[in-house]
């Protein structure tokens, strides 16, 4: 019986907390502004990372 009450209470508190977010930036940070789609940007970054790791692994194969 107490579990549904705690679940409801935690959901309500999370909803209240999310509604009180401030628009202030943290010190040392800046607003994220991208002209392109963020998903495409992330995928291309992951692709570049994995391709660079793959190229690096070829030269390191002799160590193993």
ABEGO torsion letter per residue (X at the ends): XAAAAAAAAAAAAAAAAAAABBABBBBGBBBBBBABBAAAAAAAAAAAAAAAAAAAAAAAAAAX
